[in-house]
Amino acid sequence: MASTENRKPKTENPPKNLRIFLTGVGGQGTLLASRLLGEAALAAGYNPMVSETHGMAQRGGIVVSTVVLGDLQSPLISPGEADIVLGFEALEAFRALDRCHARSLVIANTATLAPYPVAIGQARYPSVAQMFHRLAEQVGALLAFDADALAHRSGSPLAVNMVILGALAATEYLPISAQDILSVIRTRTKEKFLASNLQAFELGAAAARDPRNWQRR
Amino acid sequence: MSELLTGAAGERRLFLGNEAIVRGALEAGVALVTTYPGTPASEIGDRCYEISRQTGLRFEYSTNEKVALEVAAGAAACGWRVLCAMKHVGLNVAADALMTLAYVGVKGGMVIVSADDPSLFSSQNEQDNRYYARLAGLPMLEPATPEEAKAMTRAAFALSENLKLPVLLRTTTRVNHTRGPVTLGELAARPGPGRFYKDPFRQVMVPAVARQAHVRLLAAQDQARALAETSVFNEISGRGAWGIVTSGVAGAYVADALTELGLADKVRLLKLGFTHPLPEALLGDFLAPLSKVLVVEELEPYLEEGLKAVAQARGLPVTIRGKGPDLFSRLYEYHPGLVREVVARFFGVSSEAPDPLVPEQILGQPLPDRPPNLCAGCPHRAMYYAVKIALKDLGVEGVFPTDIGCYTLGLLPPLSMADFLICMGSSISTAAGISRATGQKVVAFIGDSTFFHSGLPALVNAVHHKHDFLLVILDNGTTAMTGHQPHPGVSLMPPGYPGEHVPIARVVKALGVEKLWVVNPFKYKESLAAAKEALEASGIRVLISQAPCVLYEARITGKKRKARFQVSRGCGECRDCLDNFGCPAMYLESGEKGRLQIDPDLCSGCAFCVQWCDHIRPVGAG
């Protein structure tokens, strides 16, 4: 499993094809995040494909979406083929390990949302520290922090998606710039949430600049 | 203004497949859109509803798909371009109309969207509706991307008018719910009023007329086949002695696989978009020089059967494979890695994909599931609870035929109140069969939108034939599961909604039901008493549980919760709330003797639990 090349993200040559897998729980804003990424990529001249989960899955279930960039036509991401995983919730970030390969970047929220079987004591929520320890051993890099806390600090507890996008934009994995994403956020956000969304984005970016949040193989 | 109404020709936008279909229809000058909401087609109707509020587009959420198709057919007979959208199983409901509409034909272009759901993300089956095109004899287009969805929708209107037949636009979830770049064209003006010209001996399908209409339909199919032979939507690329034939989103997986496997110059690719009638000459010419051909299509071997028939007719020695062990499955949607692996195996090249990681194995313990759940404050849960306790108090076991909507989640523990489900409206009629066959206590559950969709004939039947069961109509005032679309019984009108309100209780009484209870499920004593009375009565009884969907109410009224609740110290070990109610705001603190708690962020303040548990109190009341 251990691969010696690509211990660090390639900064100078962003990959031609990039597959981004977003996962979280209904209500966390994963769909908006994937749409914003897609819009930013389109504005930057890419041909993005974005796939979404709608319907029954949104009643408290897992919501996944994908953003695929580059010379690819498929909107879906198969197991083992995500270059980037954005995990909006700790358990769901770990569950998406099946999408990862040895060079994947995983950006994960350490905050948890107990699934119902856990809430009523019928199942156990795994230790977050242990999950992320295992996860970091398998992928190229793990960037993990409490995105819920940062969203609260931005003044908008629902802005976890902005925090995660800000963190992603501050890494060097994306072929599109933070400015590309920010300008889409500005056009897509209602006036009254704009300031807190921008603040959340910036707090996410700051979290990505903090080396203590990173584990690299 | 809807973003589907803005933008200059040539501009590129990121549209959902469903939005691209709407834009294509607007560019074609669609005058009327009808639908019944259903995932993965719902956004087509929702965008059209929004646009109808802003322009002269006529739109309706019809009561069911058959009605939607017939309303559209009437308008198309008068020269209007019409779009009718539904999920795949909706076309079963509309099938009676579809089969003979193919005989009657259309004057204005008519496009019927059938949104199939491979993998059953939100459906009761994964039928392949391409066979409907064959069954009805109608032309069919199958887009693979949002860009194609727009182009094909536009083209389908012209094709429909050319052939004077409705055209089936067959999509799958992965096309409906993918966003991709779409190049805008010009929006077309909508026509003025249409006109119905009498022509009864072509349009009234009595046997003598229909015999001639069937002749015309077969001739039109020949004409359609000729158009398919040269359609721009059927593309050949690549070269080599091997071939792949594909359609829909599977074509995208094939394209990526050929690139990644370095097979682009070894395999000739035929990507079909005009898939009924199949272009037999094109298929034959494609197959003739090839030695082996792989057919890559999700669900049933529709193309594969067509190709094999062509090869047999032409006496071609080519090997054609698609479905089978070691090849493709008839189950579930495909994905890029799966298609790449089968393509590599079939053509004998290596694909070198490492085994994917298995999170449970890496952690050494199972990961808890995250099943969807009825929301905190959902009125369905309150009614389920009252019926559950009523049955318990009466010492009777209930059998629960259920129906399609959010409340189908009543299947899951701890509610566990769903025992039998086939399709929309089946709760009422299957309840009749179960109770007649067994004499058991049968309680059927149906939602308000589903009741209007297909519950009415079943209820009349139950009255007429003196069936013996309790029907609970879970009336939350909206079509909640698919995104809060209005229906005839809608209780909280969306602002500006022009529909006439048809109260459910009035309908139920008019159908001849004499034993009727109407309760607010959040008033526990009343709903429990009503449930007991209704359970103990005999004959056909109806209990209407009336309270708005908590999400919908908040959206429409901006209503905020008034109170929140907490568990007081005296709470012991009874666990009634967890064992019978299962509100997602309730949880057990971790640890051996974890106490029950209510999550203040999730509690909706519905104040239901406080009525039957002495240990739950409003926050601030101690």
Interface residues (C-beta under 8 A of the other chain):
Chain A: V25 G26 R35 G38 E39 L42 N47 P48 M49 V50 S51 E52 T53 H54 G55 M56 A57 Q58 R59 G60 G61 I62 D71 L72 Q73 S74 P75 L76 I77 S78 P79 G80 E81 L91 E92 F94 R95 A96 L97 D98 R99 C100 H101 A114 P115 Y116 P117 V118 A119 I120 G121 A123 R124 Y125 P126 Q130 M131 R134 L135 Q138
Chain B: R12 R13 L14 L16 T39 P40 S42 E43 F121 S122 T145 R174 H177 T178 R179 G180 P181 V249 G251 A252 Y253 A255 D256 T259 H335 P336 G337 L338 A353 P354 D355 P356 L357 V358 P359 I362 L363 Q365 P366 L367 P368 D369 R370 P371 P372 N373 L374 C375 C406 L409 P414 M481 T482 L578 G582 P584 M586 Y587 L588 G594
